Amino acid sequence: MMIFITVLMLNVWAISADEVLSLNINIIEELGKIKTMETKMKSLETEMERLRTENTEIPNLSSQVEELRKENRDGEIAFSAALLESNFGFFGPFSTDITLTYKNVITNIGNAYNPITGVFTAPLKGAYMFKIYVHSGGPTAATASIVKNGERVVVAHAHQPQYTINSSNGVVLILEVGDVVYVTLWAGRRIYDNENTHSTFSGFLLFPLK
């Protein structure tokens, strides 16, 4: 009889131990699920913050374009700028294409050209004329593009083993309000400027369009 009771108690203890072990495993699993949910929540919070930031930036951009539109409702839009404000020297080469910032502003009627970014933003729908002049020296080639909304439109290119090299190009573009135009220097190429303003970027509105 005593042996039977002892065996029964051992069986009860074995069941209790299994249940405790199972309970521990379930707790660990639940903790893992909670950790996964916390990670997902943090990711969602990060994404929501990014969207909030984008949504605040878009109205700001729209506001800037609207200000430009008001400034230029009479269609007086023209700019011309040289690469360097002072001194002289080569710009480049670089390992990737870069946007050239023409800092020496000669003319900027309507303020549609930004010398900090090098970008022209169309305040009115219309036909615009743009020109670039590229000056450099061999043996490194000088290659630059007029770019509209991230797409190359025309290229100015010059290359020879030595001495001075020059090139130019121009294009008429139909722009919508908010379209951007700028100049990129190709990777591995260079451009030169000095007080004589050899390298320039210019543009103006030919006529507005409805």
N, C-alpha and C positions, 0 to 999 in steps of 0.2 A: 504493500500500500504506500509506504514511504517512497519507494522507488518510483511509483506511478506519479505521485505528486511532484517529485523532483523533475521528472521528465516533462510534465505539464508546464511547470514554471519555466523550464529552459525554453520550451516552445513559445511560451508567451513572451519571454525576453527576446527571442529571435525575431518574432513578429514585430515587436516594438522597435527593435534596432533597425529592421528593414524599413519600417514606416518613417522613422526619424531620418534615415539616409535618403529615402524617397522625397521626404519633405525638404531636406537640404538641397537636393538636386532641383526641385521645383522652384525654390527660392532663388537659386543661382540663375535658373532659366529666366525667371521673372525679372531679376535685376538686369540681365542681359538685354531683355526686351525694353526695359525702361531706358537703359543707356542708349539703345538704338533710336528710340523715340526722341530722346533729348538731342541726339546728333542731328536727326531730321528736322527738329524744331529750330535748332540753331541755323541750319542751312536755309530753311524757309525765312527766318528772320533776316539773314544776310541778303537773300534775294529780294525781299520786300524793301529793305533799305536801299538796295541798288536801284530798284524801280522808282522809289520815291525820289532819289537823287536825279534820275533821268527825267522824271516828270517835272522837277523844278527847273532843270536846265533848259528843257524845250521851250517853256514860256519865256525864259530870259532871251533865248535866241530869237524867238518870234518878236519879242519887244525890241531887240536891236534892229531887226529887219524893218519893223514898223517905223522906228525912228528914222532910219535911212530913207524910207519911202516918203515920209513927211518932208525931210530935208530936200529931197530931190524931185518933188512933184513938178517942178518947172523943167525937168530934163537936163539940168546943168551938171553933168558928170564927166570928169576927166582927171586923170592922174599921170604922173611920170616920176619915177624914182630911180636913183642909182644905188649900186650895191653898198658902197662904203660911205660913211659920214665923214671920215677923216683918214689920214695916213694913206697907205697903199699896201698891196700885197695880193697873194694868191688865196683863193678860197677853195679848199679841197686839195687833193682827192679824199673821198670818204668811202667806206666799205659798202654803203647803201645809198640809194637815191635820197636826196634831202630837199626840202622846200627852201628856196632862197628867200631871204628876208632883205628886201631892198630898203635900207634904213635912211638913205639920203633923199628925203622927199623934196622934189622940186616943185611939183604941183599936185594938189589933191582937192579939187573942186567937188564938193558933195561929201567928202570924207568917206567914200566907199572903199578906199584902199587902206589897209591896216599895216603900218610899217613894223609893228611888233611881230605879227604872224606872217607877213608877206602875202596875205590873201586879199583879193578883191571880192566883195560881196555885192551882187546886183540888187539895187534898191527898187528898180523898175524892170518890167518886162520890156525887152527891146533888142535891137541889133547893136552889138558892141564891136569895136575894133581894138585888137591887142597886138603889141609888137615887143620883141625882145632883141637886144643887141648883146652879143657875147664877145669878149676880148680876152685873150690869154697868150701863152707862148709855148712853143714845143719843148720837149717832145711829147708831153702829156696832152691828150686830146681835150677839147672843150665841147661839151655836149649838154644842152639844156632844152627842156620841153615846156611849152605852154600846156597847162593841165586844166581841164574843166570837170569839176565834181569827181576827181580821182582818175579821170581818163585822159591819157596823152592825146593831144590834138595835133600839134605841129612841133617840129624839132629844128633847132639851130645847132649845126655841127661843124667843127673845124679841126684839122689835124695835119701836122707836118713835123719832120724831125727837129727843126729848130726855127728860131726867129718868131716874129709875131704872127698870131693867127686871129682871125675875126670871122664872125658869122652873124646872121640875123634871120628873122622870120616873123611873119605876122599872119593874123587870121581874123575873119569876121565871125562872131558867134551869136547865136540867138539864145538869150538867157531869160529864164524865168526869175521872178522875185526870189531871192535867197540862194540862187546858184552862185558857186564860188569858182574863181579862176586864180591860178597862181603858177609859179615857175619852179620846176625841179631840176637840180643838177644831177646828172647821171652818176651812178657809182663808178669810182675809178677815174673820174674826170675832174678838171679844175677850171676856175675862172679867175680873171684878174681885174682889179679896179684901182684907181687912184684919184687924185684931186681933179683929174680931167674927165671923170665920170664916163668911162668907156663902156661899162656894162650896165644896161638899163632895162627897165620894164615899164611899159606905158599902156594906157588904155583909155577909151572914151566912148560915150554913147553916141552912135550915129543917129538913131531915131527910136522913139518908143513904139511899142506894138500893143494892140488891144488883145 
